[in-house]
Amino acid sequence: MPRKNYTDVSLAEMEELRKKSRTLVVDVREPWEFEEFNVGGVNIPLAHIREKRPELEPYDIIIVICTNGARSKVAAMDYCRVPDWPDKTIFHLKGGILEAE
């Protein structure tokens, strides 16, 4: 099976994608960062993405975000490797939410 890859999206593209049903934004920053400033979605810190994976099962589109794109890129790559998720589409917010502030 070919390896699945995530797709980089801009903030504007992310906002369009969010309108689709069964779409989830996953913010992989630490809880204090999420409380300080966020653009919505669920907060699952990078260290917990594997144990929290079952929470993402109902969604077809997953958009991973963080501050500048470094942690979310790691999470997006991890999500692309989940063997049980061949039909999920993984997106990554390029440049992170720094663009949103």
MDAnalysis code that builds the backbone (N, CA, C; Angstrom):
import MDAnalysis as mda
import numpy as np

u = mda.Universe.empty(303, n_residues=101, atom_resindex=np.repeat(np.arange(101), 3), trajectory=True)
u.add_TopologyAttr("name", ["N", "CA", "C"] * 101)
u.add_TopologyAttr("resid", np.arange(1, 102))
u.add_TopologyAttr("resname", ["MET", "PRO", "ARG", "LYS", "ASN", "TYR", "THR", "ASP", "VAL", "SER", "LEU", "ALA", "GLU", "MET", "GLU", "GLU", "LEU", "ARG", "LYS", "LYS", "SER", "ARG", "THR", "LEU", "VAL", "VAL", "ASP", "VAL", "ARG", "GLU", "PRO", "TRP", "GLU", "PHE", "GLU", "GLU", "PHE", "ASN", "VAL", "GLY", "GLY", "VAL", "ASN", "ILE", "PRO", "LEU", "ALA", "HIS", "ILE", "ARG", "GLU", "LYS", "ARG", "PRO", "GLU", "LEU", "GLU", "PRO", "TYR", "ASP", "ILE", "ILE", "ILE", "VAL", "ILE", "CYS", "THR", "ASN", "GLY", "ALA", "ARG", "SER", "LYS", "VAL", "ALA", "ALA", "MET", "ASP", "TYR", "CYS", "ARG", "VAL", "PRO", "ASP", "TRP", "PRO", "ASP", "LYS", "THR", "ILE", "PHE", "HIS", "LEU", "LYS", "GLY", "GLY", "ILE", "LEU", "GLU", "ALA", "GLU"])
u.atoms.positions = np.array([
    [0.848, -1.196, 0.000],
    [0.000, 0.000, 0.000],
    [0.887, 1.251, 0.000],
    [0.626, 2.205, -0.874],
    [1.462, 3.411, -0.894],
    [1.285, 4.209, 0.391],
    [2.345, 4.872, 0.785],
    [2.282, 5.648, 2.005],
    [1.434, 6.889, 1.784],
    [0.543, 7.138, 2.729],
    [-0.340, 8.290, 2.616],
    [0.395, 9.544, 3.093],
    [0.114, 10.668, 2.481],
    [0.713, 11.926, 2.900],
    [-0.360, 12.928, 3.280],
    [0.016, 13.864, 4.125],
    [-0.896, 14.948, 4.476],
    [-0.757, 16.059, 3.437],
    [-1.692, 16.987, 3.476],
    [-1.679, 18.126, 2.564],
    [-1.567, 19.409, 3.371],
    [-0.639, 20.269, 2.999],
    [-0.523, 21.582, 3.649],
    [-1.667, 22.473, 3.191],
    [-2.263, 23.206, 4.141],
    [-3.321, 24.154, 3.795],
    [-3.041, 25.501, 4.460],
    [-3.582, 26.544, 3.868],
    [-3.473, 27.885, 4.444],
    [-4.605, 28.066, 5.456],
    [-4.574, 29.136, 6.200],
    [-5.619, 29.433, 7.171],
    [-6.975, 29.570, 6.470],
    [-6.999, 30.233, 5.331],
    [-8.250, 30.408, 4.583],
    [-8.791, 29.058, 4.105],
    [-7.892, 28.195, 3.611],
    [-8.316, 26.857, 3.165],
    [-8.839, 26.037, 4.333],
    [-8.183, 26.175, 5.498],
    [-8.632, 25.458, 6.685],
    [-10.052, 25.875, 7.065],
    [-10.324, 27.167, 7.007],
    [-11.664, 27.657, 7.356],
    [-12.719, 27.094, 6.411],
    [-12.376, 26.940, 5.133],
    [-13.312, 26.334, 4.173],
    [-13.534, 24.862, 4.489],
    [-12.449, 24.152, 4.776],
    [-12.542, 22.718, 5.072],
    [-13.394, 22.453, 6.310],
    [-13.286, 23.347, 7.295],
    [-14.019, 23.169, 8.557],
    [-15.529, 23.123, 8.368],
    [-15.996, 23.686, 7.266],
    [-17.437, 23.741, 7.010],
    [-17.991, 22.380, 6.593],
    [-17.109, 21.482, 6.173],
    [-17.554, 20.152, 5.732],
    [-17.908, 19.306, 6.955],
    [-18.874, 18.411, 6.762],
    [-19.250, 17.546, 7.879],
    [-18.125, 16.544, 8.155],
    [-18.111, 16.043, 9.368],
    [-17.127, 15.037, 9.798],
    [-15.692, 15.539, 9.666],
    [-15.506, 16.845, 9.945],
    [-14.186, 17.454, 9.927],
    [-13.816, 17.873, 11.338],
    [-12.577, 17.627, 11.725],
    [-12.115, 18.001, 13.061],
    [-10.782, 18.713, 12.974],
    [-10.652, 19.814, 13.733],
    [-9.374, 20.503, 13.875],
    [-8.744, 20.008, 15.170],
    [-7.500, 19.525, 15.086],
    [-6.775, 19.039, 16.262],
    [-5.600, 19.977, 16.506],
    [-5.635, 20.656, 17.653],
    [-4.572, 21.570, 18.063],
    [-3.626, 20.776, 18.964],
    [-2.378, 20.565, 18.520],
    [-1.453, 19.696, 19.260],
    [-0.527, 20.456, 20.209],
    [-0.879, 21.695, 20.510],
    [-0.082, 22.457, 21.475],
    [-0.424, 22.022, 22.898],
    [0.330, 22.524, 23.849],
    [0.074, 22.228, 25.258],
    [-1.201, 22.951, 25.709],
    [-1.902, 22.411, 26.728],
    [-3.156, 23.021, 27.183],
    [-3.042, 24.508, 27.527],
    [-1.940, 24.917, 28.155],
    [-1.811, 26.339, 28.504],
    [-1.729, 27.220, 27.262],
    [-1.111, 26.696, 26.196],
    [-1.025, 27.462, 24.945],
    [-2.411, 27.588, 24.311],
    [-3.159, 26.484, 24.364],
    [-4.505, 26.445, 23.802],
    [-5.409, 27.434, 24.539],
    [-5.277, 27.479, 25.878],
    [-6.103, 28.396, 26.672],
    [-5.744, 29.853, 26.386],
    [-4.471, 30.097, 26.136],
    [-4.003, 31.458, 25.878],
    [-4.565, 32.018, 24.574],
    [-4.546, 31.202, 23.531],
    [-5.055, 31.617, 22.221],
    [-5.330, 30.371, 21.405],
    [-6.523, 30.300, 20.791],
    [-6.788, 29.173, 19.905],
    [-7.788, 29.586, 18.833],
    [-7.880, 28.759, 17.804],
    [-8.811, 29.005, 16.702],
    [-9.905, 27.944, 16.691],
    [-10.117, 27.320, 17.857],
    [-11.144, 26.288, 17.967],
    [-10.571, 24.904, 17.775],
    [-11.456, 23.941, 17.667],
    [-11.028, 22.558, 17.524],
    [-10.815, 21.913, 18.883],
    [-10.217, 20.735, 18.887],
    [-9.930, 20.035, 20.134],
    [-8.445, 20.130, 20.421],
    [-8.123, 20.177, 21.705],
    [-6.728, 20.273, 22.133],
    [-6.244, 18.881, 22.536],
    [-5.343, 18.329, 21.728],
    [-4.701, 17.048, 22.054],
    [-3.194, 17.295, 21.946],
    [-2.523, 17.508, 23.078],
    [-1.074, 17.764, 23.022],
    [-0.342, 16.665, 22.270],
    [0.711, 17.041, 21.564],
    [1.470, 16.116, 20.718],
    [1.828, 14.825, 21.451],
    [2.208, 14.919, 22.720],
    [2.605, 13.728, 23.484],
    [1.462, 12.729, 23.670],
    [0.228, 13.160, 23.463],
    [-0.935, 12.302, 23.718],
    [-1.688, 11.889, 22.455],
    [-1.167, 12.220, 21.278],
    [-1.948, 11.967, 20.057],
    [-2.240, 10.494, 19.822],
    [-1.335, 9.616, 20.225],
    [-1.578, 8.184, 19.968],
    [-2.648, 7.622, 20.886],
    [-2.587, 7.967, 22.171],
    [-3.593, 7.429, 23.102],
    [-4.970, 8.043, 22.871],
    [-5.033, 9.217, 22.285],
    [-6.317, 9.893, 22.039],
    [-6.888, 9.591, 20.652],
    [-6.192, 8.762, 19.892],
    [-6.609, 8.449, 18.522],
    [-8.061, 7.984, 18.407],
    [-8.560, 7.149, 19.343],
    [-9.960, 6.692, 19.226],
    [-10.977, 7.835, 19.153],
    [-10.656, 8.981, 19.758],
    [-11.566, 10.134, 19.728],
    [-11.729, 10.693, 18.307],
    [-10.787, 10.380, 17.434],
    [-10.815, 10.916, 16.072],
    [-11.507, 9.976, 15.085],
    [-11.843, 8.780, 15.543],
    [-12.451, 7.770, 14.665],
    [-13.652, 8.272, 13.851],
    [-14.596, 9.046, 14.459],
    [-15.793, 9.434, 13.694],
    [-15.546, 10.424, 12.558],
    [-14.360, 10.971, 12.469],
    [-14.098, 12.048, 11.505],
    [-13.409, 11.539, 10.249],
    [-13.759, 12.154, 9.109],
    [-13.145, 11.799, 7.826],
    [-11.985, 12.722, 7.478],
    [-12.100, 13.971, 7.924],
    [-11.078, 14.981, 7.624],
    [-10.501, 15.465, 8.942],
    [-9.186, 15.394, 9.063],
    [-8.510, 15.857, 10.275],
    [-7.515, 16.929, 9.863],
    [-7.640, 18.096, 10.500],
    [-6.731, 19.211, 10.228],
    [-5.896, 19.412, 11.489],
    [-4.582, 19.261, 11.374],
    [-3.699, 19.358, 12.530],
    [-3.033, 20.729, 12.535],
    [-3.072, 21.380, 13.720],
    [-2.502, 22.726, 13.831],
    [-1.647, 22.855, 15.100],
    [-0.733, 23.822, 15.092],
    [0.042, 24.186, 16.283],
    [0.476, 25.643, 16.109],
    [1.462, 26.079, 16.860],
    [1.874, 27.482, 16.803],
    [2.503, 27.858, 15.471],
    [3.552, 27.124, 15.077],
    [4.284, 27.510, 13.862],
    [4.374, 26.402, 12.816],
    [3.735, 25.264, 13.073],
    [3.718, 24.182, 12.093],
    [4.673, 23.043, 12.373],
    [5.579, 23.182, 13.352],
    [6.561, 22.120, 13.608],
    [5.921, 20.898, 14.271],
    [5.218, 21.098, 15.378],
    [4.596, 19.972, 16.081],
    [3.455, 19.368, 15.271],
    [2.699, 20.210, 14.592],
    [1.564, 19.678, 13.824],
    [2.045, 18.825, 12.649],
    [3.218, 19.132, 12.118],
    [3.774, 18.332, 11.024],
    [4.090, 16.918, 11.518],
    [4.652, 16.824, 12.732],
    [4.954, 15.524, 13.342],
    [3.656, 14.737, 13.537],
    [2.620, 15.405, 14.062],
    [1.332, 14.747, 14.301],
    [0.690, 14.313, 12.989],
    [0.746, 15.171, 11.978],
    [0.146, 14.844, 10.682],
    [0.818, 13.612, 10.082],
    [2.143, 13.536, 10.180],
    [2.857, 12.368, 9.663],
    [2.445, 11.114, 10.431],
    [2.292, 11.246, 11.738],
    [1.874, 10.112, 12.559],
    [0.480, 9.641, 12.145],
    [-0.441, 10.574, 11.962],
    [-1.800, 10.211, 11.570],
    [-1.825, 9.546, 10.195],
    [-0.921, 9.931, 9.320],
    [-0.861, 9.335, 7.983],
    [-0.416, 7.870, 8.034],
    [0.236, 7.492, 9.124],
    [0.750, 6.122, 9.253],
    [-0.228, 5.163, 9.927],
    [-1.401, 5.647, 10.357],
    [-2.361, 4.780, 11.051],
    [-2.960, 3.801, 10.039],
    [-2.686, 2.496, 10.209],
    [-3.162, 1.529, 9.212],
    [-4.681, 1.460, 9.094],
    [-5.380, 1.741, 10.184],
    [-6.853, 1.665, 10.175],
    [-7.512, 2.894, 9.566],
    [-6.734, 3.854, 9.108],
    [-7.293, 5.105, 8.607],
    [-7.042, 5.319, 7.113],
    [-7.263, 4.326, 6.268],
    [-6.947, 4.538, 4.847],
    [-7.836, 5.582, 4.183],
    [-9.033, 5.809, 4.717],
    [-9.969, 6.739, 4.082],
    [-9.962, 8.140, 4.690],
    [-9.200, 8.342, 5.748],
    [-9.160, 9.680, 6.357],
    [-8.236, 10.597, 5.543],
    [-8.619, 11.852, 5.465],
    [-7.788, 12.842, 4.782],
    [-7.164, 13.722, 5.857],
    [-5.847, 13.821, 5.835],
    [-5.120, 14.572, 6.852],
    [-4.590, 15.867, 6.225],
    [-4.891, 16.974, 6.914],
    [-4.382, 18.275, 6.482],
    [-3.523, 18.862, 7.589],
    [-2.629, 19.735, 7.195],
    [-1.699, 20.374, 8.130],
    [-1.711, 21.872, 7.849],
    [-1.949, 22.670, 8.899],
    [-1.965, 24.126, 8.726],
    [-0.540, 24.639, 8.576],
    [-0.191, 25.004, 7.349],
    [1.169, 25.466, 7.039],
    [1.453, 26.789, 7.753],
    [2.563, 26.807, 8.476],
    [2.941, 28.038, 9.175],
    [2.284, 28.207, 10.529],
    [1.324, 27.333, 10.839],
    [0.698, 27.375, 12.167],
    [-0.246, 28.545, 12.373],
    [-0.743, 28.637, 13.608],
    [-1.739, 29.665, 13.904],
    [-1.130, 31.037, 14.137],
    [0.189, 31.135, 14.058],
    [0.808, 32.464, 14.150],
    [0.216, 33.372, 13.082],
    [-0.201, 32.768, 11.969],
    [-0.808, 33.525, 10.893],
    [-2.184, 34.050, 11.280],
    [-2.793, 33.433, 12.303],
    [-4.164, 33.798, 12.668],
    [-4.225, 34.953, 13.661],
    [-3.135, 35.178, 14.370],
    [-3.176, 36.211, 15.428],
    [-3.218, 37.617, 14.871],
])
